[in-house]
Amino acid sequence: MAYMESRQTVLCKLDELQDHGSRGGTLQYGDQRLDVLVVRSGQGVYAYINRCPHTGSPLDWKEHDFLSLDKCHIQCAMHAALFRLTDGVCVAGPCAGASLTAVPVAVESGLVILSPETLVVHDT
């Protein structure tokens, strides 16, 4: 397990995320790089480590494409598990009940930023 203190790192601009849209990116913490995804649902913005709890594989189908066809869930490209946008809990698939690792974010001045909290990343 790695503990990383976040700084006010900008993940993306809020207007880059459509309602029920997603974006991917990479965060640098010292010598570690974390692939993350950001999703928007209404006025809510949520971020997660881009790693399936079932296989550890990336979730995206292609760059910035993390959502199911109906845009209601994050969908794993490897085995089609479905995760809720708002809390990352798997609602269908081989890892049902498991959760994505949340990345604490906030929206300030039109920017999606890492919240000033401690991010806990579990090694797989």
CNS distance restraints for C-alpha pairs under 8 A (distance, minus, plus):
assign (resid   1 and name CA) (resid 120 and name CA) 7.22 0.50 0.50
assign (resid   1 and name CA) (resid 121 and name CA) 5.80 0.50 0.50
assign (resid   1 and name CA) (resid 122 and name CA) 4.56 0.50 0.50
assign (resid   1 and name CA) (resid 123 and name CA) 5.33 0.50 0.50
assign (resid   2 and name CA) (resid 120 and name CA) 6.22 0.50 0.50
assign (resid   2 and name CA) (resid 121 and name CA) 5.40 0.50 0.50
assign (resid   2 and name CA) (resid 122 and name CA) 6.60 0.50 0.50
assign (resid   2 and name CA) (resid 123 and name CA) 7.42 0.50 0.50
assign (resid   3 and name CA) (resid 118 and name CA) 6.94 0.50 0.50
assign (resid   3 and name CA) (resid 119 and name CA) 6.17 0.50 0.50
assign (resid   3 and name CA) (resid 120 and name CA) 5.00 0.50 0.50
assign (resid   3 and name CA) (resid 121 and name CA) 6.50 0.50 0.50
assign (resid   4 and name CA) (resid  29 and name CA) 6.95 0.50 0.50
assign (resid   4 and name CA) (resid 118 and name CA) 5.96 0.50 0.50
assign (resid   4 and name CA) (resid 119 and name CA) 5.42 0.50 0.50
assign (resid   4 and name CA) (resid 120 and name CA) 6.55 0.50 0.50
assign (resid   4 and name CA) (resid 121 and name CA) 7.93 0.50 0.50
assign (resid   5 and name CA) (resid 116 and name CA) 7.74 0.50 0.50
assign (resid   5 and name CA) (resid 117 and name CA) 6.67 0.50 0.50
assign (resid   5 and name CA) (resid 118 and name CA) 4.78 0.50 0.50
assign (resid   5 and name CA) (resid 119 and name CA) 6.27 0.50 0.50
assign (resid   6 and name CA) (resid 114 and name CA) 6.48 0.50 0.50
assign (resid   6 and name CA) (resid 115 and name CA) 7.00 0.50 0.50
assign (resid   6 and name CA) (resid 116 and name CA) 5.82 0.50 0.50
assign (resid   6 and name CA) (resid 117 and name CA) 6.16 0.50 0.50
assign (resid   6 and name CA) (resid 118 and name CA) 6.03 0.50 0.50
assign (resid   6 and name CA) (resid 119 and name CA) 6.67 0.50 0.50
assign (resid   7 and name CA) (resid 114 and name CA) 6.62 0.50 0.50
assign (resid   7 and name CA) (resid 115 and name CA) 7.37 0.50 0.50
assign (resid   7 and name CA) (resid 116 and name CA) 6.00 0.50 0.50
assign (resid   8 and name CA) (resid 113 and name CA) 5.96 0.50 0.50
assign (resid   8 and name CA) (resid 114 and name CA) 5.56 0.50 0.50
assign (resid   8 and name CA) (resid 115 and name CA) 6.66 0.50 0.50
assign (resid   8 and name CA) (resid 116 and name CA) 6.64 0.50 0.50
assign (resid   9 and name CA) (resid 113 and name CA) 5.41 0.50 0.50
assign (resid   9 and name CA) (resid 114 and name CA) 5.37 0.50 0.50
assign (resid  10 and name CA) (resid 111 and name CA) 6.56 0.50 0.50
assign (resid  10 and name CA) (resid 112 and name CA) 5.87 0.50 0.50
assign (resid  10 and name CA) (resid 113 and name CA) 4.35 0.50 0.50
assign (resid  10 and name CA) (resid 114 and name CA) 6.55 0.50 0.50
assign (resid  11 and name CA) (resid  25 and name CA) 7.19 0.50 0.50
assign (resid  11 and name CA) (resid 111 and name CA) 7.63 0.50 0.50
assign (resid  11 and name CA) (resid 112 and name CA) 5.56 0.50 0.50
assign (resid  11 and name CA) (resid 113 and name CA) 5.48 0.50 0.50
assign (resid  11 and name CA) (resid 114 and name CA) 7.05 0.50 0.50
assign (resid  12 and name CA) (resid  16 and name CA) 6.85 0.50 0.50
assign (resid  12 and name CA) (resid 111 and name CA) 6.14 0.50 0.50
assign (resid  12 and name CA) (resid 112 and name CA) 5.40 0.50 0.50
assign (resid  12 and name CA) (resid 113 and name CA) 7.37 0.50 0.50
assign (resid  13 and name CA) (resid  17 and name CA) 7.42 0.50 0.50
assign (resid  13 and name CA) (resid 110 and name CA) 6.04 0.50 0.50
assign (resid  13 and name CA) (resid 111 and name CA) 4.47 0.50 0.50
assign (resid  13 and name CA) (resid 112 and name CA) 5.77 0.50 0.50
assign (resid  14 and name CA) (resid 107 and name CA) 7.39 0.50 0.50
assign (resid  14 and name CA) (resid 110 and name CA) 5.34 0.50 0.50
assign (resid  14 and name CA) (resid 111 and name CA) 5.35 0.50 0.50
assign (resid  14 and name CA) (resid 112 and name CA) 5.85 0.50 0.50
assign (resid  15 and name CA) (resid 110 and name CA) 7.30 0.50 0.50
assign (resid  17 and name CA) (resid  21 and name CA) 5.34 0.50 0.50
assign (resid  17 and name CA) (resid  22 and name CA) 6.16 0.50 0.50
assign (resid  17 and name CA) (resid  23 and name CA) 7.09 0.50 0.50
assign (resid  17 and name CA) (resid  39 and name CA) 7.25 0.50 0.50
assign (resid  17 and name CA) (resid  40 and name CA) 6.34 0.50 0.50
assign (resid  18 and name CA) (resid  22 and name CA) 7.60 0.50 0.50
assign (resid  18 and name CA) (resid  40 and name CA) 6.86 0.50 0.50
assign (resid  19 and name CA) (resid  40 and name CA) 5.48 0.50 0.50
assign (resid  19 and name CA) (resid  41 and name CA) 5.39 0.50 0.50
assign (resid  19 and name CA) (resid  42 and name CA) 5.46 0.50 0.50
assign (resid  19 and name CA) (resid  43 and name CA) 7.81 0.50 0.50
assign (resid  20 and name CA) (resid  39 and name CA) 6.75 0.50 0.50
assign (resid  20 and name CA) (resid  40 and name CA) 5.17 0.50 0.50
assign (resid  20 and name CA) (resid  41 and name CA) 4.93 0.50 0.50
assign (resid  20 and name CA) (resid  42 and name CA) 7.15 0.50 0.50
assign (resid  20 and name CA) (resid  71 and name CA) 5.74 0.50 0.50
assign (resid  20 and name CA) (resid  72 and name CA) 7.06 0.50 0.50
assign (resid  21 and name CA) (resid  39 and name CA) 5.67 0.50 0.50
assign (resid  21 and name CA) (resid  40 and name CA) 5.60 0.50 0.50
assign (resid  21 and name CA) (resid  41 and name CA) 7.55 0.50 0.50
assign (resid  21 and name CA) (resid  67 and name CA) 7.51 0.50 0.50
assign (resid  21 and name CA) (resid  71 and name CA) 7.30 0.50 0.50
assign (resid  22 and name CA) (resid  37 and name CA) 6.85 0.50 0.50
assign (resid  22 and name CA) (resid  38 and name CA) 5.48 0.50 0.50
assign (resid  22 and name CA) (resid  39 and name CA) 4.36 0.50 0.50
assign (resid  22 and name CA) (resid  40 and name CA) 6.60 0.50 0.50
assign (resid  22 and name CA) (resid  64 and name CA) 5.87 0.50 0.50
assign (resid  22 and name CA) (resid  65 and name CA) 6.37 0.50 0.50
assign (resid  22 and name CA) (resid  66 and name CA) 6.24 0.50 0.50
assign (resid  22 and name CA) (resid  67 and name CA) 7.07 0.50 0.50
assign (resid  23 and name CA) (resid  37 and name CA) 5.62 0.50 0.50
assign (resid  23 and name CA) (resid  38 and name CA) 5.30 0.50 0.50
assign (resid  23 and name CA) (resid  39 and name CA) 6.68 0.50 0.50
assign (resid  23 and name CA) (resid  63 and name CA) 7.74 0.50 0.50
assign (resid  23 and name CA) (resid  64 and name CA) 4.23 0.50 0.50
assign (resid  23 and name CA) (resid  65 and name CA) 6.92 0.50 0.50
assign (resid  23 and name CA) (resid  66 and name CA) 7.66 0.50 0.50
assign (resid  24 and name CA) (resid  35 and name CA) 7.23 0.50 0.50
assign (resid  24 and name CA) (resid  36 and name CA) 5.67 0.50 0.50
assign (resid  24 and name CA) (resid  37 and name CA) 4.30 0.50 0.50
assign (resid  24 and name CA) (resid  38 and name CA) 6.27 0.50 0.50
assign (resid  24 and name CA) (resid  50 and name CA) 7.97 0.50 0.50
assign (resid  24 and name CA) (resid  63 and name CA) 6.93 0.50 0.50
assign (resid  24 and name CA) (resid  64 and name CA) 4.92 0.50 0.50
assign (resid  24 and name CA) (resid  65 and name CA) 7.92 0.50 0.50
assign (resid  25 and name CA) (resid  35 and name CA) 5.76 0.50 0.50
assign (resid  25 and name CA) (resid  36 and name CA) 5.44 0.50 0.50
assign (resid  25 and name CA) (resid  37 and name CA) 6.38 0.50 0.50
assign (resid  26 and name CA) (resid  33 and name CA) 6.38 0.50 0.50
assign (resid  26 and name CA) (resid  34 and name CA) 5.41 0.50 0.50
assign (resid  26 and name CA) (resid  35 and name CA) 4.39 0.50 0.50
assign (resid  26 and name CA) (resid  36 and name CA) 5.92 0.50 0.50
assign (resid  27 and name CA) (resid  33 and name CA) 5.56 0.50 0.50
assign (resid  27 and name CA) (resid  34 and name CA) 5.06 0.50 0.50
assign (resid  27 and name CA) (resid  35 and name CA) 6.39 0.50 0.50
assign (resid  27 and name CA) (resid  36 and name CA) 7.24 0.50 0.50
assign (resid  28 and name CA) (resid  32 and name CA) 5.91 0.50 0.50
assign (resid  28 and name CA) (resid  33 and name CA) 4.63 0.50 0.50
assign (resid  28 and name CA) (resid  34 and name CA) 6.50 0.50 0.50
assign (resid  29 and name CA) (resid  33 and name CA) 6.20 0.50 0.50
assign (resid  29 and name CA) (resid  34 and name CA) 7.76 0.50 0.50
assign (resid  34 and name CA) (resid  49 and name CA) 6.95 0.50 0.50
assign (resid  34 and name CA) (resid  50 and name CA) 7.92 0.50 0.50
assign (resid  35 and name CA) (resid  49 and name CA) 6.00 0.50 0.50
assign (resid  35 and name CA) (resid  50 and name CA) 5.34 0.50 0.50
assign (resid  35 and name CA) (resid  51 and name CA) 7.96 0.50 0.50
assign (resid  36 and name CA) (resid  47 and name CA) 6.82 0.50 0.50
assign (resid  36 and name CA) (resid  48 and name CA) 5.58 0.50 0.50
assign (resid  36 and name CA) (resid  49 and name CA) 4.39 0.50 0.50
assign (resid  36 and name CA) (resid  50 and name CA) 4.70 0.50 0.50
assign (resid  36 and name CA) (resid 103 and name CA) 7.93 0.50 0.50
assign (resid  37 and name CA) (resid  47 and name CA) 5.50 0.50 0.50
assign (resid  37 and name CA) (resid  48 and name CA) 5.47 0.50 0.50
assign (resid  37 and name CA) (resid  49 and name CA) 6.37 0.50 0.50
assign (resid  37 and name CA) (resid  50 and name CA) 5.77 0.50 0.50
assign (resid  37 and name CA) (resid  64 and name CA) 7.76 0.50 0.50
assign (resid  37 and name CA) (resid  66 and name CA) 7.72 0.50 0.50
assign (resid  38 and name CA) (resid  45 and name CA) 6.99 0.50 0.50
assign (resid  38 and name CA) (resid  46 and name CA) 5.66 0.50 0.50
assign (resid  38 and name CA) (resid  47 and name CA) 4.26 0.50 0.50
assign (resid  38 and name CA) (resid  48 and name CA) 6.65 0.50 0.50
assign (resid  39 and name CA) (resid  45 and name CA) 5.76 0.50 0.50
assign (resid  39 and name CA) (resid  46 and name CA) 5.36 0.50 0.50
assign (resid  39 and name CA) (resid  47 and name CA) 6.27 0.50 0.50
assign (resid  39 and name CA) (resid  85 and name CA) 6.81 0.50 0.50
assign (resid  40 and name CA) (resid  44 and name CA) 5.69 0.50 0.50
assign (resid  40 and name CA) (resid  45 and name CA) 4.49 0.50 0.50
assign (resid  40 and name CA) (resid  46 and name CA) 6.39 0.50 0.50
assign (resid  40 and name CA) (resid  85 and name CA) 7.72 0.50 0.50
assign (resid  41 and name CA) (resid  45 and name CA) 6.43 0.50 0.50
assign (resid  41 and name CA) (resid  85 and name CA) 7.11 0.50 0.50
assign (resid  41 and name CA) (resid  86 and name CA) 7.59 0.50 0.50
assign (resid  44 and name CA) (resid  86 and name CA) 7.73 0.50 0.50
assign (resid  45 and name CA) (resid 105 and name CA) 7.45 0.50 0.50
assign (resid  45 and name CA) (resid 106 and name CA) 7.51 0.50 0.50
assign (resid  45 and name CA) (resid 107 and name CA) 7.69 0.50 0.50
assign (resid  45 and name CA) (resid 112 and name CA) 7.83 0.50 0.50
assign (resid  46 and name CA) (resid  85 and name CA) 7.10 0.50 0.50
assign (resid  46 and name CA) (resid  86 and name CA) 6.40 0.50 0.50
assign (resid  46 and name CA) (resid  87 and name CA) 7.76 0.50 0.50
assign (resid  46 and name CA) (resid 102 and name CA) 7.75 0.50 0.50
assign (resid  46 and name CA) (resid 103 and name CA) 7.57 0.50 0.50
assign (resid  46 and name CA) (resid 104 and name CA) 7.67 0.50 0.50
assign (resid  46 and name CA) (resid 105 and name CA) 6.69 0.50 0.50
assign (resid  47 and name CA) (resid 102 and name CA) 5.91 0.50 0.50
assign (resid  47 and name CA) (resid 103 and name CA) 5.04 0.50 0.50
assign (resid  47 and name CA) (resid 104 and name CA) 6.80 0.50 0.50
assign (resid  47 and name CA) (resid 105 and name CA) 6.63 0.50 0.50
assign (resid  48 and name CA) (resid  88 and name CA) 7.46 0.50 0.50
assign (resid  48 and name CA) (resid 100 and name CA) 6.20 0.50 0.50
assign (resid  48 and name CA) (resid 101 and name CA) 5.38 0.50 0.50
assign (resid  48 and name CA) (resid 102 and name CA) 4.33 0.50 0.50
assign (resid  48 and name CA) (resid 103 and name CA) 4.94 0.50 0.50
assign (resid  49 and name CA) (resid 100 and name CA) 6.81 0.50 0.50
assign (resid  49 and name CA) (resid 101 and name CA) 5.46 0.50 0.50
assign (resid  49 and name CA) (resid 102 and name CA) 6.48 0.50 0.50
assign (resid  49 and name CA) (resid 103 and name CA) 6.64 0.50 0.50
assign (resid  50 and name CA) (resid  57 and name CA) 7.97 0.50 0.50
assign (resid  50 and name CA) (resid  58 and name CA) 5.37 0.50 0.50
assign (resid  50 and name CA) (resid  59 and name CA) 5.86 0.50 0.50
assign (resid  50 and name CA) (resid  60 and name CA) 7.75 0.50 0.50
assign (resid  51 and name CA) (resid  55 and name CA) 7.98 0.50 0.50
assign (resid  51 and name CA) (resid  56 and name CA) 5.06 0.50 0.50
assign (resid  51 and name CA) (resid  57 and name CA) 5.36 0.50 0.50
assign (resid  51 and name CA) (resid  58 and name CA) 4.77 0.50 0.50
assign (resid  51 and name CA) (resid  59 and name CA) 6.05 0.50 0.50
assign (resid  51 and name CA) (resid 100 and name CA) 7.22 0.50 0.50
assign (resid  52 and name CA) (resid  56 and name CA) 4.74 0.50 0.50
assign (resid  52 and name CA) (resid  57 and name CA) 5.42 0.50 0.50
assign (resid  52 and name CA) (resid  58 and name CA) 6.21 0.50 0.50
assign (resid  52 and name CA) (resid  59 and name CA) 6.07 0.50 0.50
assign (resid  52 and name CA) (resid  76 and name CA) 6.80 0.50 0.50
assign (resid  52 and name CA) (resid 100 and name CA) 6.74 0.50 0.50
assign (resid  53 and name CA) (resid  95 and name CA) 6.85 0.50 0.50
assign (resid  53 and name CA) (resid  98 and name CA) 6.68 0.50 0.50
assign (resid  53 and name CA) (resid  99 and name CA) 6.71 0.50 0.50
assign (resid  53 and name CA) (resid 100 and name CA) 6.28 0.50 0.50
assign (resid  54 and name CA) (resid  94 and name CA) 6.99 0.50 0.50
assign (resid  54 and name CA) (resid  95 and name CA) 5.40 0.50 0.50
assign (resid  56 and name CA) (resid 124 and name CA) 6.65 0.50 0.50
assign (resid  57 and name CA) (resid  78 and name CA) 7.16 0.50 0.50
assign (resid  58 and name CA) (resid  76 and name CA) 7.53 0.50 0.50
assign (resid  58 and name CA) (resid  77 and name CA) 7.58 0.50 0.50
assign (resid  58 and name CA) (resid  78 and name CA) 7.94 0.50 0.50
assign (resid  59 and name CA) (resid  66 and name CA) 6.30 0.50 0.50
assign (resid  59 and name CA) (resid  75 and name CA) 6.70 0.50 0.50
assign (resid  59 and name CA) (resid  76 and name CA) 4.39 0.50 0.50
assign (resid  59 and name CA) (resid  77 and name CA) 5.33 0.50 0.50
assign (resid  59 and name CA) (resid  78 and name CA) 7.09 0.50 0.50
assign (resid  60 and name CA) (resid  64 and name CA) 6.90 0.50 0.50
assign (resid  60 and name CA) (resid  65 and name CA) 5.44 0.50 0.50
assign (resid  60 and name CA) (resid  66 and name CA) 4.60 0.50 0.50
assign (resid  60 and name CA) (resid  67 and name CA) 7.99 0.50 0.50
assign (resid  60 and name CA) (resid  75 and name CA) 7.69 0.50 0.50
assign (resid  60 and name CA) (resid  76 and name CA) 6.58 0.50 0.50
assign (resid  60 and name CA) (resid  77 and name CA) 5.75 0.50 0.50
assign (resid  61 and name CA) (resid  65 and name CA) 5.62 0.50 0.50
assign (resid  61 and name CA) (resid  66 and name CA) 6.29 0.50 0.50
assign (resid  61 and name CA) (resid  76 and name CA) 7.71 0.50 0.50
assign (resid  61 and name CA) (resid  77 and name CA) 5.16 0.50 0.50
assign (resid  62 and name CA) (resid  66 and name CA) 7.77 0.50 0.50
assign (resid  66 and name CA) (resid  74 and name CA) 5.49 0.50 0.50
assign (resid  66 and name CA) (resid  75 and name CA) 5.97 0.50 0.50
assign (resid  66 and name CA) (resid  76 and name CA) 7.33 0.50 0.50
assign (resid  66 and name CA) (resid  77 and name CA) 7.98 0.50 0.50
assign (resid  67 and name CA) (resid  71 and name CA) 5.27 0.50 0.50
assign (resid  67 and name CA) (resid  72 and name CA) 7.11 0.50 0.50
assign (resid  67 and name CA) (resid  73 and name CA) 5.63 0.50 0.50
assign (resid  67 and name CA) (resid  74 and name CA) 4.36 0.50 0.50
assign (resid  67 and name CA) (resid  75 and name CA) 5.31 0.50 0.50
assign (resid  68 and name CA) (resid  72 and name CA) 6.46 0.50 0.50
assign (resid  68 and name CA) (resid  73 and name CA) 5.51 0.50 0.50
assign (resid  68 and name CA) (resid  74 and name CA) 5.95 0.50 0.50
assign (resid  68 and name CA) (resid  75 and name CA) 5.22 0.50 0.50
assign (resid  68 and name CA) (resid  82 and name CA) 7.70 0.50 0.50
assign (resid  72 and name CA) (resid  84 and name CA) 7.50 0.50 0.50
assign (resid  72 and name CA) (resid  85 and name CA) 7.18 0.50 0.50
assign (resid  73 and name CA) (resid  82 and name CA) 5.76 0.50 0.50
assign (resid  73 and name CA) (resid  83 and name CA) 5.39 0.50 0.50
assign (resid  73 and name CA) (resid  84 and name CA) 5.18 0.50 0.50
assign (resid  73 and name CA) (resid  85 and name CA) 5.61 0.50 0.50
assign (resid  74 and name CA) (resid  82 and name CA) 5.72 0.50 0.50
assign (resid  74 and name CA) (resid  83 and name CA) 4.98 0.50 0.50
assign (resid  74 and name CA) (resid  84 and name CA) 6.43 0.50 0.50
assign (resid  74 and name CA) (resid  85 and name CA) 6.19 0.50 0.50
assign (resid  74 and name CA) (resid  88 and name CA) 7.88 0.50 0.50
assign (resid  75 and name CA) (resid  80 and name CA) 5.52 0.50 0.50
assign (resid  75 and name CA) (resid  81 and name CA) 5.61 0.50 0.50
assign (resid  75 and name CA) (resid  82 and name CA) 4.71 0.50 0.50
assign (resid  75 and name CA) (resid  83 and name CA) 6.34 0.50 0.50
assign (resid  76 and name CA) (resid  80 and name CA) 4.74 0.50 0.50
assign (resid  76 and name CA) (resid  81 and name CA) 5.24 0.50 0.50
assign (resid  76 and name CA) (resid  82 and name CA) 6.69 0.50 0.50
assign (resid  79 and name CA) (resid  93 and name CA) 7.42 0.50 0.50
assign (resid  79 and name CA) (resid  94 and name CA) 7.95 0.50 0.50
assign (resid  80 and name CA) (resid  93 and name CA) 6.71 0.50 0.50
assign (resid  81 and name CA) (resid  90 and name CA) 6.78 0.50 0.50
assign (resid  81 and name CA) (resid  91 and name CA) 7.62 0.50 0.50
assign (resid  81 and name CA) (resid  92 and name CA) 5.45 0.50 0.50
assign (resid  81 and name CA) (resid  93 and name CA) 4.21 0.50 0.50
assign (resid  81 and name CA) (resid  94 and name CA) 6.71 0.50 0.50
assign (resid  81 and name CA) (resid  95 and name CA) 7.09 0.50 0.50
assign (resid  81 and name CA) (resid  96 and name CA) 7.73 0.50 0.50
assign (resid  82 and name CA) (resid  90 and name CA) 5.53 0.50 0.50
assign (resid  82 and name CA) (resid  91 and name CA) 5.73 0.50 0.50
assign (resid  82 and name CA) (resid  92 and name CA) 5.19 0.50 0.50
assign (resid  82 and name CA) (resid  93 and name CA) 6.54 0.50 0.50
assign (resid  83 and name CA) (resid  88 and name CA) 5.18 0.50 0.50
assign (resid  83 and name CA) (resid  89 and name CA) 5.18 0.50 0.50
assign (resid  83 and name CA) (resid  90 and name CA) 4.15 0.50 0.50
assign (resid  83 and name CA) (resid  91 and name CA) 5.76 0.50 0.50
assign (resid  83 and name CA) (resid  92 and name CA) 7.40 0.50 0.50
assign (resid  83 and name CA) (resid  99 and name CA) 7.65 0.50 0.50
assign (resid  83 and name CA) (resid 100 and name CA) 7.82 0.50 0.50
assign (resid  84 and name CA) (resid  88 and name CA) 4.97 0.50 0.50
assign (resid  84 and name CA) (resid  89 and name CA) 5.50 0.50 0.50
assign (resid  84 and name CA) (resid  90 and name CA) 6.51 0.50 0.50
assign (resid  84 and name CA) (resid  91 and name CA) 6.97 0.50 0.50
assign (resid  87 and name CA) (resid  99 and name CA) 7.76 0.50 0.50
assign (resid  87 and name CA) (resid 102 and name CA) 7.62 0.50 0.50
assign (resid  88 and name CA) (resid  99 and name CA) 5.27 0.50 0.50
assign (resid  88 and name CA) (resid 100 and name CA) 4.93 0.50 0.50
assign (resid  88 and name CA) (resid 101 and name CA) 7.42 0.50 0.50
assign (resid  88 and name CA) (resid 102 and name CA) 7.20 0.50 0.50
assign (resid  89 and name CA) (resid  96 and name CA) 7.72 0.50 0.50
assign (resid  89 and name CA) (resid  97 and name CA) 6.13 0.50 0.50
assign (resid  89 and name CA) (resid  98 and name CA) 5.88 0.50 0.50
assign (resid  89 and name CA) (resid  99 and name CA) 4.26 0.50 0.50
assign (resid  89 and name CA) (resid 100 and name CA) 6.46 0.50 0.50
assign (resid  90 and name CA) (resid  95 and name CA) 6.40 0.50 0.50
assign (resid  90 and name CA) (resid  96 and name CA) 4.78 0.50 0.50
assign (resid  90 and name CA) (resid  97 and name CA) 5.25 0.50 0.50
assign (resid  90 and name CA) (resid  98 and name CA) 5.54 0.50 0.50
assign (resid  90 and name CA) (resid  99 and name CA) 5.79 0.50 0.50
assign (resid  90 and name CA) (resid 100 and name CA) 7.78 0.50 0.50
assign (resid  91 and name CA) (resid  96 and name CA) 5.29 0.50 0.50
assign (resid  91 and name CA) (resid  97 and name CA) 6.38 0.50 0.50
assign (resid  92 and name CA) (resid  96 and name CA) 5.28 0.50 0.50
assign (resid 101 and name CA) (resid 121 and name CA) 7.18 0.50 0.50
assign (resid 103 and name CA) (resid 114 and name CA) 7.42 0.50 0.50
assign (resid 103 and name CA) (resid 119 and name CA) 6.50 0.50 0.50
assign (resid 104 and name CA) (resid 114 and name CA) 5.90 0.50 0.50
assign (resid 104 and name CA) (resid 115 and name CA) 5.28 0.50 0.50
assign (resid 104 and name CA) (resid 117 and name CA) 6.93 0.50 0.50
assign (resid 104 and name CA) (resid 119 and name CA) 7.15 0.50 0.50
assign (resid 105 and name CA) (resid 112 and name CA) 6.59 0.50 0.50
assign (resid 105 and name CA) (resid 113 and name CA) 5.47 0.50 0.50
assign (resid 105 and name CA) (resid 114 and name CA) 4.45 0.50 0.50
assign (resid 105 and name CA) (resid 115 and name CA) 4.65 0.50 0.50
assign (resid 106 and name CA) (resid 112 and name CA) 5.77 0.50 0.50
assign (resid 106 and name CA) (resid 113 and name CA) 5.45 0.50 0.50
assign (resid 106 and name CA) (resid 114 and name CA) 6.36 0.50 0.50
assign (resid 106 and name CA) (resid 115 and name CA) 5.57 0.50 0.50
assign (resid 107 and name CA) (resid 111 and name CA) 5.44 0.50 0.50
assign (resid 107 and name CA) (resid 112 and name CA) 4.61 0.50 0.50
assign (resid 107 and name CA) (resid 113 and name CA) 6.18 0.50 0.50
assign (resid 108 and name CA) (resid 112 and name CA) 6.62 0.50 0.50
assign (resid 108 and name CA) (resid 113 and name CA) 7.21 0.50 0.50
